[in-house]
Amino acid sequence: DLLNDSKEYTYDEMAQLLGREPSEINQIYNLIDFMNQTITMTPYEVVNMLLENKESLEETTRNKLILLQTIMTNSIKDQKFSYQECAKLFGMDETLVKKIYTLFIYSKKDTTMTPQEFVNFLLSHQKDSLLEANISPDTIQELNLIQTIMTNVLNDTALDSKKMANLLNIKEEDINLLYGLYNSIYINKNITISLKDFISFLLQDVIKNPEYSSNFNSETIKKLNTLNTIMNNSLNNRKYTAEEIFAITSTLSNDIEKNDIEVLYVYYGSEKEYDENWQMTVEEFVNYLNNTILTEERYEGFIEENEKEEITDAKSTIQDAKDLLIGKNYARVVLNTKWDLEGEETFTTIEEIQKDLKQDLSEVYVIGDSPMAYEMSQTFDNELNLITIITMIAIFIVVAFTFHSVLIPFLLVLTIQCAVYLTMGILSITGENVYFIAILIVQSILMGATIDYAILYTSYYLEHRKTLGVKESLIESYNKSINTILTSSSILILVTLIIAFFASAIAAKICKTISEGTLCSTILILVFLPAILALCDKWIVKKKEK
């Protein structure tokens, strides 16, 4: 739910939402470089920020946040887990998770066992906690009888009347009577008979004989038929589904439940037929738990109540995350890196991501602050050169019409452009980062604003050159223009510098750069422009008037 919550919170609201101290959340908020505004963050941003400083968190809180982040990440990646990995992720017992994986796999196919495999496996695991509580001693006794019968059938073992009486729990004298009857019909002088032959004899000769059939009730006859079926199928090595095994064993005992048989088959599969290569995604695992395990009574004893709540919450978290990131036509993947917003490593990473995605996807968009900066860097030189040329030409034309000269606008534009390059050089030497858009804005403003100072000084110089010499003209131009130039430039320098201390990141950088550029322009106009005018005097002053 926190991942999908797009609402932005103050630190007090966020502290209440996450159950943390307000001072702790406020420290996280203060890491964001914004000033003079109400700071808000999404819960997803707070979780990531908390995990970046996880050493200060309690172990329980840290583990919950890591689990939440892992579930979201792996749901988006559609990553599959083995049962050991999934058990570790959710902190569940591996044996329980292994059985759940088996339930998931076997829900998609039919599992078969021979009656002998079924009975042998059940008896060999009768003390296991899963089976011991669900199978009564009477059922175990019946299964032992079946196991002995199947073993004797497969081995074609012949028993005397005493062993047969003990095996079938029938009075020995009754067995002797049956043995005598068998002997009188089949002339078996050794008085031994295999179990298969004996049961076949009962069903084919004794029960069908009116003289003896009254000694067998319908329940006994039904059991004898069931045993005969089991023996014949055991010899044929036939395998049964859980439903078929239940249909057979239910005639031998009323204590056997169909659910117990199905659980036993799952248990058998996890012990005998488990494939270590089976994997599930977190979403498949959680959805199967919610949709199958938690909704069926036979699996109710597998998972405790607190685990059920966590499983239900996990499904909601995963579904909300999918709704947020996966749409009908498009899906969104969020990538977080430790690289700077702009830089060589950042741009290299973006290039590799775009290259890999375009190989596999027909339509893909890589967006964000860093991709935007990367795209700008690809066209920066051309755009900067274009804007520089357009700005210089526009200023040149305006100044040329003002002074009716070609050389004067060239000298003035060159002076201001040198101030722009000087500003960029200072930023580079001092190691300051400059946003792409800031360079373009600063160049335009400096050319448009500070060229006025150069025009003002040059106008006074040309006016005084009509009556005065070069040196006197320079001095008089200073006297008349310096107050205006210093007043205007000081206002621009100080105001933009003050705003830079309180504005947001990009605006602050633009204002600071304008302040520095204006200072450079003012220095060049007051120091170097007079020297340039004096040097080029004979070309810019065509006629001297005394």
ZAMI-558143 format. One line per field, with one value per residue (C-alpha): residue number from 1; residue in three letters; chain; x, y, z. Coordinates in pm, 1 decimal. Each point is the difference from the previous one (the first is absolute). Layout:
REM residues N
num: [NUM;...]
residu: [Ala;...]
chaine: [A;...]
px: [X;...]
py: [Y;...]
pz: [Z;...]
REM end
This chain:
REM residues 546
num: [1;2;3;4;5;6;7;8;9;10;11;12;13;14;15;16;17;18;19;20;21;22;23;24;25;26;27;28;29;30;31;32;33;34;35;36;37;38;39;40;41;42;43;44;45;46;47;48;49;50;51;52;53;54;55;56;57;58;59;60;61;62;63;64;65;66;67;68;69;70;71;72;73;74;75;76;77;78;79;80;81;82;83;84;85;86;87;88;89;90;91;92;93;94;95;96;97;98;99;100;101;102;103;104;105;106;107;108;109;110;111;112;113;114;115;116;117;118;119;120;121;122;123;124;125;126;127;128;129;130;131;132;133;134;135;136;137;138;139;140;141;142;143;144;145;146;147;148;149;150;151;152;153;154;155;156;157;158;159;160;161;162;163;164;165;166;167;168;169;170;171;172;173;174;175;176;177;178;179;180;181;182;183;184;185;186;187;188;189;190;191;192;193;194;195;196;197;198;199;200;201;202;203;204;205;206;207;208;209;210;211;212;213;214;215;216;217;218;219;220;221;222;223;224;225;226;227;228;229;230;231;232;233;234;235;236;237;238;239;240;241;242;243;244;245;246;247;248;249;250;251;252;253;254;255;256;257;258;259;260;261;262;263;264;265;266;267;268;269;270;271;272;273;274;275;276;277;278;279;280;281;282;283;284;285;286;287;288;289;290;291;292;293;294;295;296;297;298;299;300;301;302;303;304;305;306;307;308;309;310;311;312;313;314;315;316;317;318;319;320;321;322;323;324;325;326;327;328;329;330;331;332;333;334;335;336;337;338;339;340;341;342;343;344;345;346;347;348;349;350;351;352;353;354;355;356;357;358;359;360;361;362;363;364;365;366;367;368;369;370;371;372;373;374;375;376;377;378;379;380;381;382;383;384;385;386;387;388;389;390;391;392;393;394;395;396;397;398;399;400;401;402;403;404;405;406;407;408;409;410;411;412;413;414;415;416;417;418;419;420;421;422;423;424;425;426;427;428;429;430;431;432;433;434;435;436;437;438;439;440;441;442;443;444;445;446;447;448;449;450;451;452;453;454;455;456;457;458;459;460;461;462;463;464;465;466;467;468;469;470;471;472;473;474;475;476;477;478;479;480;481;482;483;484;485;486;487;488;489;490;491;492;493;494;495;496;497;498;499;500;501;502;503;504;505;506;507;508;509;510;511;512;513;514;515;516;517;518;519;520;521;522;523;524;525;526;527;528;529;530;531;532;533;534;535;536;537;538;539;540;541;542;543;544;545;546]
residu: [Asp;Leu;Leu;Asn;Asp;Ser;Lys;Glu;Tyr;Thr;Tyr;Asp;Glu;Met;Ala;Gln;Leu;Leu;Gly;Arg;Glu;Pro;Ser;Glu;Ile;Asn;Gln;Ile;Tyr;Asn;Leu;Ile;Asp;Phe;Met;Asn;Gln;Thr;Ile;Thr;Met;Thr;Pro;Tyr;Glu;Val;Val;Asn;Met;Leu;Leu;Glu;Asn;Lys;Glu;Ser;Leu;Glu;Glu;Thr;Thr;Arg;Asn;Lys;Leu;Ile;Leu;Leu;Gln;Thr;Ile;Met;Thr;Asn;Ser;Ile;Lys;Asp;Gln;Lys;Phe;Ser;Tyr;Gln;Glu;Cys;Ala;Lys;Leu;Phe;Gly;Met;Asp;Glu;Thr;Leu;Val;Lys;Lys;Ile;Tyr;Thr;Leu;Phe;Ile;Tyr;Ser;Lys;Lys;Asp;Thr;Thr;Met;Thr;Pro;Gln;Glu;Phe;Val;Asn;Phe;Leu;Leu;Ser;His;Gln;Lys;Asp;Ser;Leu;Leu;Glu;Ala;Asn;Ile;Ser;Pro;Asp;Thr;Ile;Gln;Glu;Leu;Asn;Leu;Ile;Gln;Thr;Ile;Met;Thr;Asn;Val;Leu;Asn;Asp;Thr;Ala;Leu;Asp;Ser;Lys;Lys;Met;Ala;Asn;Leu;Leu;Asn;Ile;Lys;Glu;Glu;Asp;Ile;Asn;Leu;Leu;Tyr;Gly;Leu;Tyr;Asn;Ser;Ile;Tyr;Ile;Asn;Lys;Asn;Ile;Thr;Ile;Ser;Leu;Lys;Asp;Phe;Ile;Ser;Phe;Leu;Leu;Gln;Asp;Val;Ile;Lys;Asn;Pro;Glu;Tyr;Ser;Ser;Asn;Phe;Asn;Ser;Glu;Thr;Ile;Lys;Lys;Leu;Asn;Thr;Leu;Asn;Thr;Ile;Met;Asn;Asn;Ser;Leu;Asn;Asn;Arg;Lys;Tyr;Thr;Ala;Glu;Glu;Ile;Phe;Ala;Ile;Thr;Ser;Thr;Leu;Ser;Asn;Asp;Ile;Glu;Lys;Asn;Asp;Ile;Glu;Val;Leu;Tyr;Val;Tyr;Tyr;Gly;Ser;Glu;Lys;Glu;Tyr;Asp;Glu;Asn;Trp;Gln;Met;Thr;Val;Glu;Glu;Phe;Val;Asn;Tyr;Leu;Asn;Asn;Thr;Ile;Leu;Thr;Glu;Glu;Arg;Tyr;Glu;Gly;Phe;Ile;Glu;Glu;Asn;Glu;Lys;Glu;Glu;Ile;Thr;Asp;Ala;Lys;Ser;Thr;Ile;Gln;Asp;Ala;Lys;Asp;Leu;Leu;Ile;Gly;Lys;Asn;Tyr;Ala;Arg;Val;Val;Leu;Asn;Thr;Lys;Trp;Asp;Leu;Glu;Gly;Glu;Glu;Thr;Phe;Thr;Thr;Ile;Glu;Glu;Ile;Gln;Lys;Asp;Leu;Lys;Gln;Asp;Leu;Ser;Glu;Val;Tyr;Val;Ile;Gly;Asp;Ser;Pro;Met;Ala;Tyr;Glu;Met;Ser;Gln;Thr;Phe;Asp;Asn;Glu;Leu;Asn;Leu;Ile;Thr;Ile;Ile;Thr;Met;Ile;Ala;Ile;Phe;Ile;Val;Val;Ala;Phe;Thr;Phe;His;Ser;Val;Leu;Ile;Pro;Phe;Leu;Leu;Val;Leu;Thr;Ile;Gln;Cys;Ala;Val;Tyr;Leu;Thr;Met;Gly;Ile;Leu;Ser;Ile;Thr;Gly;Glu;Asn;Val;Tyr;Phe;Ile;Ala;Ile;Leu;Ile;Val;Gln;Ser;Ile;Leu;Met;Gly;Ala;Thr;Ile;Asp;Tyr;Ala;Ile;Leu;Tyr;Thr;Ser;Tyr;Tyr;Leu;Glu;His;Arg;Lys;Thr;Leu;Gly;Val;Lys;Glu;Ser;Leu;Ile;Glu;Ser;Tyr;Asn;Lys;Ser;Ile;Asn;Thr;Ile;Leu;Thr;Ser;Ser;Ser;Ile;Leu;Ile;Leu;Val;Thr;Leu;Ile;Ile;Ala;Phe;Phe;Ala;Ser;Ala;Ile;Ala;Ala;Lys;Ile;Cys;Lys;Thr;Ile;Ser;Glu;Gly;Thr;Leu;Cys;Ser;Thr;Ile;Leu;Ile;Leu;Val;Phe;Leu;Pro;Ala;Ile;Leu;Ala;Leu;Cys;Asp;Lys;Trp;Ile;Val;Lys;Lys;Lys;Glu;Lys]
chaine: [A;A;A;A;A;A;A;A;A;A;A;A;A;A;A;A;A;A;A;A;A;A;A;A;A;A;A;A;A;A;A;A;A;A;A;A;A;A;A;A;A;A;A;A;A;A;A;A;A;A;A;A;A;A;A;A;A;A;A;A;A;A;A;A;A;A;A;A;A;A;A;A;A;A;A;A;A;A;A;A;A;A;A;A;A;A;A;A;A;A;A;A;A;A;A;A;A;A;A;A;A;A;A;A;A;A;A;A;A;A;A;A;A;A;A;A;A;A;A;A;A;A;A;A;A;A;A;A;A;A;A;A;A;A;A;A;A;A;A;A;A;A;A;A;A;A;A;A;A;A;A;A;A;A;A;A;A;A;A;A;A;A;A;A;A;A;A;A;A;A;A;A;A;A;A;A;A;A;A;A;A;A;A;A;A;A;A;A;A;A;A;A;A;A;A;A;A;A;A;A;A;A;A;A;A;A;A;A;A;A;A;A;A;A;A;A;A;A;A;A;A;A;A;A;A;A;A;A;A;A;A;A;A;A;A;A;A;A;A;A;A;A;A;A;A;A;A;A;A;A;A;A;A;A;A;A;A;A;A;A;A;A;A;A;A;A;A;A;A;A;A;A;A;A;A;A;A;A;A;A;A;A;A;A;A;A;A;A;A;A;A;A;A;A;A;A;A;A;A;A;A;A;A;A;A;A;A;A;A;A;A;A;A;A;A;A;A;A;A;A;A;A;A;A;A;A;A;A;A;A;A;A;A;A;A;A;A;A;A;A;A;A;A;A;A;A;A;A;A;A;A;A;A;A;A;A;A;A;A;A;A;A;A;A;A;A;A;A;A;A;A;A;A;A;A;A;A;A;A;A;A;A;A;A;A;A;A;A;A;A;A;A;A;A;A;A;A;A;A;A;A;A;A;A;A;A;A;A;A;A;A;A;A;A;A;A;A;A;A;A;A;A;A;A;A;A;A;A;A;A;A;A;A;A;A;A;A;A;A;A;A;A;A;A;A;A;A;A;A;A;A;A;A;A;A;A;A;A;A;A;A;A;A;A;A;A;A;A;A;A;A;A;A;A;A;A;A;A;A;A;A;A;A;A;A;A;A;A;A;A;A;A;A;A;A;A;A;A;A;A;A;A;A;A;A;A;A;A;A;A;A;A;A;A;A;A;A;A;A;A;A;A;A;A;A;A;A;A;A;A;A;A;A;A;A;A;A;A;A;A;A;A;A;A;A;A]
px: [0.0;286.7;155.5;-318.8;-84.3;66.8;-109.4;275.8;37.3;160.0;251.5;-256.3;-253.2;265.9;122.6;-356.1;-51.4;320.8;-13.3;331.9;115.0;-68.7;357.7;134.2;-213.6;79.6;372.2;-67.1;-205.6;277.2;234.3;-196.5;151.7;-315.4;-46.5;-297.8;-265.8;-198.2;197.3;-203.2;102.3;-181.2;9.2;201.9;268.0;6.8;40.9;293.5;151.5;-40.7;174.2;287.5;52.1;-101.2;276.0;-203.9;-318.2;-110.5;50.1;-372.8;-79.7;296.1;-100.5;-359.1;113.9;244.7;-273.9;-237.8;266.1;97.4;-361.0;-59.7;324.3;-36.6;-367.3;92.2;287.2;-225.2;289.4;-50.9;116.3;74.6;-185.4;313.6;31.9;-368.7;3.3;294.6;-170.7;-320.8;166.9;-207.5;88.3;169.8;-193.5;-330.8;100.8;119.9;-343.6;-165.2;221.3;-99.6;-367.8;52.6;171.8;-231.9;-307.3;91.7;43.7;-126.1;226.8;-29.7;120.1;-41.7;-199.0;318.1;188.0;-290.1;-25.6;376.0;58.0;-290.1;118.0;362.6;-102.9;-281.2;186.0;53.7;-180.1;-199.5;-149.9;-3.0;-282.3;-216.2;21.9;-153.3;157.2;-280.6;90.8;366.3;-105.3;-202.5;290.1;239.2;-238.2;-9.5;378.7;40.4;-257.4;164.2;344.1;-126.8;-176.8;306.0;214.9;-270.9;51.6;-201.8;-130.1;-131.8;-334.0;148.1;195.4;-298.5;-224.6;243.5;38.2;-370.3;-97.3;-246.8;-52.8;237.0;-274.5;-184.4;315.6;54.8;-349.6;76.2;335.4;-171.9;-258.1;275.3;186.6;-306.3;-53.5;353.4;169.2;279.2;168.4;243.3;-287.2;172.8;-145.8;114.3;-190.9;-101.4;-132.4;-172.2;-187.3;-83.6;-129.0;-219.3;-146.1;-37.4;-96.1;-95.6;-206.9;-179.8;-83.7;-338.4;113.0;283.9;-100.7;-212.9;321.4;111.9;-179.5;-5.4;275.0;238.0;-71.8;64.6;335.2;97.2;-77.8;205.8;295.6;-28.2;6.7;302.7;184.6;-68.6;103.7;309.8;107.8;-57.3;194.4;-284.5;24.7;-292.0;-92.4;-95.9;-366.7;30.7;193.0;-269.1;-274.3;180.8;109.2;-332.0;-153.7;251.7;-30.7;-237.2;278.0;176.9;-92.8;47.7;180.6;247.9;72.8;58.5;229.4;186.7;51.8;143.1;226.9;105.8;78.4;212.3;199.7;28.7;-56.9;118.0;203.6;262.5;-31.6;-359.8;-27.4;-275.0;-15.7;-91.3;-331.2;-77.3;89.7;-207.0;-298.4;-3.1;8.1;-292.5;-211.1;55.0;166.0;-193.9;-334.8;6.9;-72.0;240.5;294.8;-128.7;244.2;302.0;19.5;-51.2;-232.4;273.1;155.5;-338.8;-22.7;350.7;-80.2;-320.5;187.8;273.8;-257.2;-145.8;347.3;96.0;-328.3;18.5;357.6;-100.3;-292.7;238.8;276.8;-171.9;-273.3;-207.8;236.8;306.7;203.0;223.9;332.5;161.7;381.9;192.5;377.3;270.5;144.7;-18.5;-293.0;235.8;341.7;199.1;-100.8;-365.7;-5.1;186.4;-257.5;-288.1;157.4;31.5;-356.9;-142.1;206.6;-112.1;-366.9;-22.4;131.4;-291.8;-284.4;-157.4;-110.1;185.7;46.5;278.1;-105.7;105.1;240.0;313.5;-134.1;-114.5;348.0;149.4;-217.1;91.3;370.2;-32.4;-120.2;162.2;288.5;-215.7;-274.2;248.0;179.6;-329.6;-128.4;336.6;4.9;-363.7;52.8;317.7;-158.9;-310.0;205.7;237.4;-284.6;-153.0;333.0;92.5;-317.8;67.5;357.5;-23.8;321.2;117.5;311.4;-160.6;-270.1;269.2;215.3;-290.0;-143.6;349.8;48.4;-327.0;58.2;341.8;-178.1;-225.6;298.8;182.2;-299.9;-14.9;376.2;-21.7;-277.3;205.7;317.6;-184.9;-165.5;-358.7;-269.2;-201.3;-337.2;-37.3;-297.3;187.8;278.0;-249.8;-197.9;310.3;148.8;-321.9;-46.6;362.4;5.5;-330.1;52.0;368.4;42.7;-185.0;293.3;240.7;-233.6;-33.6;374.5;74.1;-267.8;160.4;344.0;-105.4;-178.5;305.7;235.1;-163.5;169.7;256.7;298.6;2.8;116.1;-235.1;-290.9;66.9;3.8;-317.4;-177.8;88.9;-129.0;-338.2;-68.8;158.8;-281.4;-263.3;205.8;90.7;-354.1;-166.7;262.3;7.0;-374.3;15.8;299.4;-137.1;-364.2;82.0;258.7;-253.1;-263.5;256.7;20.1;-373.3;-117.4;-28.2;287.1;-30.4;-123.0;278.8;265.9;-136.6;-12.4;346.8;145.9;-171.9;146.5;350.3;-40.1;-120.4;302.3;234.5;-176.5;19.5;372.0;70.9;-204.2;163.1;355.8;51.1;-259.6;165.3;334.2;-162.6;-169.2;325.9;186.5;-256.4;-61.3;121.5;-244.3;-308.7;39.1;-14.9;4.8;145.8;-152.1;194.3]
py: [0.0;238.2;-60.2;97.5;299.2;302.2;246.9;222.9;40.3;247.4;-154.3;-1.4;-187.5;-238.3;-74.8;-83.1;-220.5;-201.3;-7.3;185.5;296.6;334.9;112.0;-303.6;58.7;372.3;-83.0;-192.8;284.0;248.6;-192.7;130.7;317.3;210.3;331.2;223.6;-260.1;-266.7;-319.6;-307.2;-353.3;-313.7;-308.6;-180.2;269.1;-20.7;-380.4;26.0;280.2;-201.3;-298.0;218.7;78.4;-344.4;-13.8;237.9;-212.1;-269.1;-350.8;-78.5;319.7;-44.4;-358.7;102.4;280.7;-230.0;-263.5;263.5;130.8;-354.9;-101.7;309.3;-37.3;-372.0;35.5;245.6;-219.7;-305.1;-186.7;-366.5;-154.6;-351.6;-108.2;61.1;357.3;71.0;-139.5;220.5;304.4;-43.0;-147.9;-319.1;-360.4;-160.2;-326.7;188.0;205.1;-314.0;-156.4;316.1;-6.3;-363.1;96.1;271.6;-232.8;-295.3;216.3;10.4;-375.3;-334.5;-202.1;-380.3;-272.7;-374.7;-126.5;-151.7;330.8;179.8;-236.5;-39.8;374.9;66.4;-258.2;107.7;362.8;-70.7;172.4;321.0;296.5;57.4;-350.9;-105.5;234.9;-98.8;-381.8;-210.2;-319.6;-205.0;136.4;-85.7;-353.5;-30.1;132.1;-249.9;-274.2;133.6;27.0;-359.7;-116.7;180.5;-127.0;-359.0;43.9;138.2;-278.2;-263.3;-119.3;-304.4;0.5;-275.9;35.1;135.9;278.8;78.1;26.8;236.4;206.7;46.1;2.1;-286.4;-297.8;-281.3;-261.4;198.7;20.0;-373.6;-59.2;214.8;-170.1;-337.0;114.4;127.9;-328.0;-204.5;196.2;58.9;-306.0;202.1;-255.6;254.6;207.0;326.8;269.0;337.8;302.0;85.4;-349.0;-5.9;325.0;-101.7;-332.5;183.5;227.4;-255.5;-315.3;59.6;317.1;-120.5;-326.4;40.9;-240.0;234.6;343.6;64.8;13.8;320.0;332.2;267.4;205.1;-295.8;-87.7;362.1;-1.4;-330.5;139.8;309.0;-211.1;-213.4;315.7;134.3;-330.1;-24.8;359.4;-42.8;-288.9;222.4;283.9;236.5;352.3;185.6;362.7;132.6;-18.7;-365.2;-95.7;163.3;-190.8;-328.0;64.0;150.5;-346.6;-135.9;274.2;287.3;195.1;92.7;344.5;112.8;313.5;-213.0;-204.2;313.4;148.1;-329.9;6.1;351.2;-114.7;-300.4;229.9;231.9;-298.6;-213.8;210.0;351.7;169.9;242.5;203.2;97.9;373.6;249.3;377.1;179.2;91.5;-362.3;-118.2;262.7;-30.4;-378.4;29.8;244.5;-162.0;-368.6;-69.7;251.9;-85.7;-378.8;-160.5;-288.7;240.3;205.1;-154.9;88.7;372.6;195.2;298.8;265.4;-154.5;9.2;375.2;55.1;-206.9;198.0;329.1;-119.8;-70.5;348.5;157.6;-191.7;74.1;369.7;10.2;-167.9;238.7;290.3;-128.6;-224.0;138.5;-136.4;119.9;117.3;-99.5;219.1;-100.5;228.9;-2.3;154.5;44.3;150.6;201.6;379.1;162.0;81.4;-147.8;-238.5;-310.3;106.1;59.7;-328.5;-189.0;165.5;-89.4;-367.5;-11.0;150.0;-234.2;-312.9;99.2;88.9;-346.7;-170.8;253.4;168.5;303.7;125.7;337.7;78.1;311.0;196.7;276.5;-191.2;-120.2;356.5;129.5;-274.8;100.2;362.8;-89.0;-159.8;327.2;248.4;115.0;57.3;179.6;214.5;100.9;74.6;218.3;175.9;83.9;114.8;217.3;157.2;72.2;154.0;223.4;86.4;120.7;213.9;164.3;44.8;202.1;201.3;104.6;-33.7;-199.9;-357.2;7.1;141.7;-271.1;-262.4;134.5;29.2;-344.4;-150.6;161.0;-136.6;-344.1;-7.1;65.7;-301.9;-225.1;137.4;-87.3;-356.6;-35.2;107.7;-251.3;-276.9;87.7;16.2;-337.2;125.6;-185.9;200.2;-114.4;-6.6;233.6;239.6;57.1;87.0;238.1;169.8;62.0;154.6;225.9;114.1;87.9;185.0;180.4;86.7;107.5;316.3;96.6;-29.5;198.1;276.2;40.6;-16.7;263.4;247.0;-75.8;70.5;315.8;139.0;-98.4;264.8;268.5;-176.3;-230.2;-372.0;28.8;282.8;-180.4;-312.8;197.8;195.2;-320.5;-151.6;305.5;-3.4;-375.7;-162.4;84.3;-144.3;-310.2;-74.7;62.8;-222.6;-275.7;-1.3;-47.5;-290.6;-158.4;27.2;-87.4;-315.7;-102.2;36.9;-196.8;-273.7;-67.2;-60.4;-141.6;-368.5;-183.1;101.4;355.9;47.7;-111.1;229.9;303.1;-64.1;-34.8;321.6;182.9;-124.0;72.2;354.6;63.9;-127.2;215.5;313.5;-51.1;-51.1;308.6;228.6;-132.0;-147.3;174.8;348.2;-150.0;-170.2;324.1;192.2;-265.4;2.3;376.0;80.0;-253.0;88.9;382.7;120.0;375.3;207.3;331.8;249.5]
pz: [0.0;81.7;-341.9;-180.8;221.3;-224.0;267.4;130.7;377.1;237.0;235.8;286.7;-214.7;-127.5;354.3;107.5;-308.4;53.8;378.3;34.7;205.0;-176.9;66.3;-182.3;-309.7;11.5;-24.2;-319.1;-145.5;78.0;-227.2;-299.7;-135.7;-17.6;180.8;90.2;-83.9;179.8;-54.8;-96.1;-91.7;-109.4;227.6;-267.2;15.8;379.1;-2.1;-239.9;206.7;321.1;-156.0;-115.9;369.5;127.5;262.4;214.6;-17.4;239.8;-133.6;-15.0;-189.8;-233.5;-84.3;-76.7;-228.9;-179.8;-45.8;-142.8;-240.2;-106.5;-69.8;-216.8;-192.7;-67.4;-94.7;-267.9;-125.3;2.8;165.4;92.2;327.7;119.0;311.7;213.8;-130.8;45.1;355.8;84.7;-152.9;204.8;308.8;-27.4;70.5;-303.7;39.7;-8.3;-303.8;-177.5;46.2;-126.9;-310.0;-49.1;31.0;-260.5;-249.4;57.1;-34.0;-369.8;-54.1;126.4;228.2;-0.6;236.0;14.6;299.3;136.5;-32.7;163.5;298.2;48.7;-7.4;237.5;255.0;-18.0;74.6;244.3;285.0;-195.6;153.7;-319.3;2.7;364.2;95.2;-299.7;-3.7;276.8;142.4;-157.7;-340.3;60.5;92.4;-317.8;-206.4;160.1;-102.8;-355.3;-11.2;113.7;-249.0;-289.7;99.3;10.1;-329.4;-172.6;143.9;-58.1;359.8;116.7;359.2;220.4;172.9;324.8;-171.8;-216.8;305.7;171.3;-310.8;-64.6;368.8;-54.2;228.8;-81.9;-6.9;-262.6;-204.5;40.2;-133.2;-300.2;-52.9;14.4;-249.9;-227.2;39.2;-83.3;-316.7;-121.8;163.6;157.7;226.9;156.9;131.7;-98.9;-217.8;-120.2;116.7;-352.7;-62.7;336.9;-55.1;-355.5;136.7;252.0;-263.6;-277.3;191.8;362.6;-17.0;-308.7;178.6;178.3;270.8;108.8;-124.4;308.2;205.8;-179.9;35.8;-270.0;164.4;11.1;-359.8;-101.0;179.0;-159.8;-343.1;79.5;112.5;-311.2;-216.5;185.3;-41.6;-371.1;-60.8;216.6;-221.4;-303.9;169.3;-68.7;142.5;155.0;35.1;342.5;-89.5;-109.9;313.8;213.3;-183.3;77.6;358.6;106.1;-33.2;251.5;262.9;71.3;172.3;-322.0;-131.4;-358.4;115.3;193.2;-312.5;-206.9;266.2;14.2;-377.1;26.0;281.8;-208.3;-292.6;214.4;127.5;-313.7;-308.4;92.0;-268.8;135.5;-322.1;77.4;50.2;66.8;-9.5;320.6;-161.8;-96.0;348.3;180.3;-236.4;33.5;377.3;-4.9;-271.5;81.6;334.0;209.6;-158.7;49.0;334.5;-54.6;5.8;291.7;247.0;-211.1;73.1;322.5;29.9;6.2;-311.0;-173.8;64.8;-137.9;-310.2;-60.9;43.8;-236.2;-272.6;39.2;-13.6;-313.8;-177.6;86.0;-125.8;-326.7;-44.0;45.4;-228.1;-254.4;-223.1;-287.1;-271.0;187.9;305.0;211.1;152.9;258.1;10.0;288.0;-22.5;218.4;-287.7;-12.7;-178.9;-285.4;-70.8;-216.2;200.7;-4.6;-374.8;-70.9;206.5;-188.1;-335.9;102.1;129.8;-319.2;-215.9;188.4;10.7;-367.4;-90.5;176.8;-15.6;-298.9;200.8;306.4;168.2;248.3;191.2;306.6;99.4;-99.9;-339.2;-70.3;83.5;-218.1;-297.5;51.1;9.6;-342.8;-155.2;240.4;-223.1;-304.6;193.3;193.5;-320.5;-173.3;284.8;26.9;-371.1;-5.2;309.8;-136.5;-338.4;159.0;232.9;-284.4;-222.9;275.3;91.3;-367.1;-60.8;313.8;-91.6;-379.3;14.7;-47.9;216.4;315.7;37.9;-69.5;285.4;244.4;-73.1;25.6;342.4;141.6;-154.1;166.8;331.4;-66.4;-74.2;304.4;219.7;-134.0;49.3;363.0;66.5;-159.9;194.0;333.0;-70.6;16.7;-189.1;-251.9;-129.6;-377.0;2.1;233.2;-255.3;-273.2;219.8;140.6;-345.3;-128.0;305.1;14.5;-367.3;23.5;332.8;28.7;-363.0;109.3;225.3;-293.6;-227.7;262.0;47.2;-374.3;-74.1;242.4;-142.4;-359.0;108.1;180.2;-281.7;-211.3;210.0;220.6;-34.1;74.5;360.6;87.3;-167.4;202.9;322.9;-78.0;-104.7;337.0;185.3;-174.9;-22.8;302.7;244.4;-231.3;-80.0;363.9;126.6;-257.3;14.6;382.3;15.5;-246.0;177.0;355.5;-70.6;-197.3;262.3;284.0;-190.7;-61.5;374.8;34.9;-333.3;-95.0;-165.8;-367.1;69.0;255.9;-246.9;-272.9;231.4;140.3;-349.4;-116.2;300.7;-77.1;-374.5;63.4;221.5;-273.8;-264.0;216.7;61.8;-369.8;-98.0;256.9;-36.2;-346.9;-219.4;35.8;-104.6;-300.1;-108.3;30.9;-196.6;-282.4;14.3;-350.3;-149.9;204.8;1.3;-357.5;54.5;280.1;95.2;210.9]
REM end
